[in-house]
Amino acid sequence: MSDQFRINGNMVSWASISLSAGINKYTGFNSITYGDKRERVEGYGMGRSHAPRGRSAGKYSTEVSKLRGPKSTIEALRSDLALLSPDQRSYGNIEFVCSVRFIEVGDTIMNVVLHKCVLITDMSQHEESPDPLFDEIEIKPLYIVRNGKTLFDSTMGLP
C-alpha cells in the first residue's frame, strides 16, 4: 500500500493530535518529542573482499521523550501521577503509558504508544515576556509501538 492520494483533504497537523498519559487525556501540551533506535553491528570474517558477512540482531533503545506545555498542564500531569503513588506525592515513582494519536478525517488513524514510561526530568524556565509560562518534563519509555508495529524484533512478544 502506498501513501494516500489526496484532493482537498487535510494532512495530519498539530490539531490532529490527542495525548493521553496514564488514564487521562491532556490538551495543553504544545511540544512532544519521542524516538527509538536499533543499533545493529556488522560482523566481519576473513576473505579477499573483507566485506561484512552479516549483522547482529541489534540492541534496541528509546530516546528521552519531552513534553512541553503550560504550567497548569504539567501540574495536572504531576498531580495525576502522584495520586497513583502509595504516598500520593511521589510522582517520579510511577510507571505509566503515554499514547499519542493522530486523527484526521479521511486519513489513516495513527497511534503511537510509549510503554512503561517514568518521569525523569522536571524543568521550568521563566523569562520576561508576553507569552504564558511553560514547563517541560522528560519521560523515558522502555519501548515504543507505532500502529501495532515495532522497530525491535517482537516475534516472541512484547517486552
C-alpha positions as a LaTeX table, in Angstrom:
\begin{tabular}{lrrr}
\hline
Residue & $x$ (\AA) & $y$ (\AA) & $z$ (\AA) \\
\hline
Met1 & 0.00 & 0.00 & 0.00 \\
Ser2 & 1.42 & 3.38 & $-0.94$ \\
Asp3 & 0.67 & 6.69 & 0.70 \\
Gln4 & $-2.74$ & 8.26 & 0.17 \\
Phe5 & $-3.52$ & 10.47 & $-2.78$ \\
Arg6 & $-5.47$ & 13.48 & $-1.56$ \\
Ile7 & $-7.59$ & 16.12 & $-3.22$ \\
Asn8 & $-8.75$ & 18.93 & $-0.94$ \\
Gly9 & $-8.01$ & 16.74 & 2.09 \\
Asn10 & $-6.30$ & 17.75 & 5.30 \\
Met11 & $-2.96$ & 16.27 & 6.16 \\
Val12 & $-2.23$ & 15.34 & 9.77 \\
Ser13 & $-1.27$ & 18.51 & 11.66 \\
Trp14 & $-0.98$ & 19.77 & 15.23 \\
Ala15 & $-4.77$ & 19.95 & 15.59 \\
Ser16 & $-4.94$ & 16.22 & 14.75 \\
Ile17 & $-3.02$ & 15.16 & 17.90 \\
Ser18 & $-4.54$ & 13.70 & 21.04 \\
Leu19 & $-2.31$ & 12.77 & 24.02 \\
Ser20 & $-3.09$ & 10.54 & 26.98 \\
Ala21 & $-0.77$ & 9.79 & 29.87 \\
Gly22 & $-1.91$ & 7.16 & 32.30 \\
Ile23 & $-5.71$ & 7.19 & 32.14 \\
Asn24 & $-6.19$ & 10.91 & 31.46 \\
Lys25 & $-6.23$ & 12.96 & 28.26 \\
Tyr26 & $-4.30$ & 16.25 & 28.10 \\
Thr27 & $-4.81$ & 19.07 & 25.61 \\
Gly28 & $-2.37$ & 21.73 & 26.83 \\
Phe29 & 0.94 & 20.35 & 25.58 \\
Asn30 & 2.48 & 22.34 & 22.74 \\
Ser31 & 5.50 & 20.14 & 22.02 \\
Ile32 & 6.04 & 16.38 & 22.03 \\
Thr33 & 9.21 & 14.51 & 21.06 \\
Tyr34 & 9.96 & 10.78 & 21.14 \\
Gly35 & 12.16 & 8.30 & 19.32 \\
Asp36 & 13.72 & 4.88 & 19.34 \\
Lys37 & 16.61 & 3.17 & 17.61 \\
Arg38 & 18.07 & $-0.24$ & 16.92 \\
Glu39 & 21.85 & $-0.39$ & 16.76 \\
Arg40 & 22.97 & $-3.23$ & 14.51 \\
Val41 & 26.64 & $-4.07$ & 14.14 \\
Glu42 & 28.20 & $-5.63$ & 11.05 \\
Gly43 & 30.22 & $-8.84$ & 11.51 \\
Tyr44 & 33.40 & $-9.45$ & 9.52 \\
Gly45 & 35.47 & $-12.53$ & 8.75 \\
Met46 & 38.36 & $-13.49$ & 6.50 \\
Gly47 & 38.30 & $-13.17$ & 2.75 \\
Arg48 & 39.64 & $-11.04$ & $-0.07$ \\
Ser49 & 36.60 & $-8.72$ & $-0.14$ \\
His50 & 36.74 & $-8.00$ & 3.58 \\
Ala51 & 33.04 & $-7.23$ & 3.20 \\
Pro52 & 30.68 & $-7.86$ & 6.13 \\
Arg53 & 29.37 & $-11.43$ & 6.46 \\
Gly54 & 26.22 & $-10.32$ & 8.24 \\
Arg55 & 24.94 & $-8.16$ & 11.05 \\
Ser56 & 23.81 & $-8.61$ & 14.63 \\
Ala57 & 20.18 & $-8.68$ & 15.71 \\
Gly58 & 20.88 & $-5.35$ & 17.34 \\
Lys59 & 20.27 & $-3.56$ & 20.57 \\
Tyr60 & 17.05 & $-1.60$ & 20.91 \\
Ser61 & 16.78 & 1.59 & 22.96 \\
Thr62 & 14.48 & 4.58 & 23.31 \\
Glu63 & 15.37 & 8.24 & 23.40 \\
Val64 & 14.31 & 10.54 & 26.21 \\
Ser65 & 10.88 & 11.92 & 25.29 \\
Lys66 & 9.93 & 15.52 & 26.05 \\
Leu67 & 6.55 & 17.09 & 26.77 \\
Arg68 & 6.30 & 20.88 & 26.93 \\
Gly69 & 3.21 & 22.80 & 27.95 \\
Pro70 & 1.65 & 25.45 & 30.15 \\
Lys71 & 2.41 & 25.23 & 33.85 \\
Ser72 & $-1.18$ & 24.16 & 34.55 \\
Thr73 & $-0.97$ & 21.16 & 32.17 \\
Ile74 & 2.34 & 19.96 & 33.60 \\
Glu75 & 0.97 & 20.38 & 37.14 \\
Ala76 & $-2.13$ & 18.38 & 36.21 \\
Leu77 & 0.08 & 15.53 & 34.97 \\
Arg78 & 2.24 & 15.70 & 38.12 \\
Ser79 & $-0.86$ & 15.59 & 40.32 \\
Asp80 & $-2.42$ & 12.70 & 38.38 \\
Leu81 & 0.79 & 10.66 & 38.62 \\
Ala82 & 1.24 & 11.48 & 42.33 \\
Leu83 & $-2.27$ & 10.20 & 43.08 \\
Leu84 & $-1.18$ & 6.79 & 41.77 \\
Ser85 & 1.75 & 6.53 & 44.22 \\
Pro86 & 1.36 & 5.00 & 47.69 \\
Asp87 & 2.09 & 8.32 & 49.43 \\
Gln88 & 0.14 & 10.34 & 46.79 \\
Arg89 & 3.13 & 12.72 & 46.44 \\
Ser90 & 5.93 & 10.83 & 44.68 \\
Tyr91 & 5.11 & 11.38 & 41.01 \\
Gly92 & 8.59 & 10.23 & 39.91 \\
Asn93 & 7.94 & 6.67 & 41.13 \\
Ile94 & 5.02 & 5.91 & 38.81 \\
Glu95 & 5.29 & 3.89 & 35.60 \\
Phe96 & 2.66 & 4.86 & 33.01 \\
Val97 & 1.69 & 4.58 & 29.36 \\
Cys98 & 1.74 & 7.65 & 27.11 \\
Ser99 & $-0.39$ & 7.42 & 23.98 \\
Val100 & $-0.20$ & 9.89 & 21.09 \\
Arg101 & $-2.97$ & 9.62 & 18.47 \\
Phe102 & $-3.18$ & 11.37 & 15.13 \\
Ile103 & $-6.73$ & 11.57 & 13.79 \\
Glu104 & $-7.73$ & 13.38 & 10.61 \\
Val105 & $-10.95$ & 12.71 & 8.68 \\
Gly106 & $-10.19$ & 10.74 & 5.54 \\
Asp107 & $-6.70$ & 9.75 & 6.66 \\
Thr108 & $-5.35$ & 6.70 & 8.47 \\
Ile109 & $-5.57$ & 6.93 & 12.27 \\
Met110 & $-2.09$ & 6.66 & 13.73 \\
Asn111 & $-1.44$ & 5.59 & 17.30 \\
Val112 & 1.99 & 5.77 & 18.94 \\
Val113 & 2.22 & 4.19 & 22.39 \\
Leu114 & 5.16 & 4.84 & 24.69 \\
His115 & 5.16 & 1.91 & 27.13 \\
Lys116 & 6.42 & 1.77 & 30.72 \\
Cys117 & 7.30 & 5.47 & 30.96 \\
Val118 & 8.79 & 7.11 & 34.02 \\
Leu119 & 9.25 & 10.82 & 34.56 \\
Ile120 & 12.98 & 11.56 & 34.77 \\
Thr121 & 13.32 & 15.36 & 34.49 \\
Asp122 & 11.03 & 18.21 & 35.53 \\
Met123 & 12.22 & 21.59 & 34.23 \\
Ser124 & 10.98 & 25.16 & 34.50 \\
Gln125 & 12.37 & 28.27 & 32.86 \\
His126 & 10.78 & 31.70 & 33.19 \\
Glu127 & 11.62 & 34.81 & 31.22 \\
Glu128 & 10.03 & 38.23 & 30.98 \\
Ser129 & 7.71 & 38.02 & 28.00 \\
Pro130 & 4.07 & 38.48 & 27.00 \\
Asp131 & 3.94 & 34.69 & 26.43 \\
Pro132 & 2.42 & 32.34 & 29.01 \\
Leu133 & 4.81 & 30.40 & 31.25 \\
Phe134 & 5.70 & 26.87 & 30.18 \\
Asp135 & 7.33 & 23.88 & 31.87 \\
Glu136 & 8.94 & 20.84 & 30.29 \\
Ile137 & 9.18 & 17.28 & 31.50 \\
Glu138 & 11.25 & 14.42 & 30.19 \\
Ile139 & 9.99 & 10.87 & 30.28 \\
Lys140 & 11.78 & 7.65 & 29.41 \\
Pro141 & 9.76 & 4.83 & 27.86 \\
Leu142 & 11.10 & 1.26 & 27.75 \\
Tyr143 & 9.70 & 0.69 & 24.26 \\
Ile144 & 7.54 & 2.34 & 21.59 \\
Val145 & 4.82 & 0.75 & 19.44 \\
Arg146 & 3.64 & 2.61 & 16.31 \\
Asn147 & 0.27 & 1.40 & 14.97 \\
Gly148 & 0.95 & $-2.06$ & 16.40 \\
Lys149 & 4.40 & $-2.21$ & 14.77 \\
Thr150 & 7.78 & $-2.27$ & 16.50 \\
Leu151 & 11.32 & $-1.32$ & 15.46 \\
Phe152 & 12.65 & $-4.19$ & 17.61 \\
Asp153 & 12.09 & $-7.89$ & 16.90 \\
Ser154 & 8.77 & $-8.68$ & 18.57 \\
Thr155 & 8.27 & $-12.17$ & 17.11 \\
Met156 & 8.45 & $-13.62$ & 20.64 \\
Gly157 & 6.06 & $-10.98$ & 22.03 \\
Leu158 & 6.43 & $-7.56$ & 23.60 \\
Pro159 & 8.87 & $-6.97$ & 26.49 \\
\hline
\end{tabular}
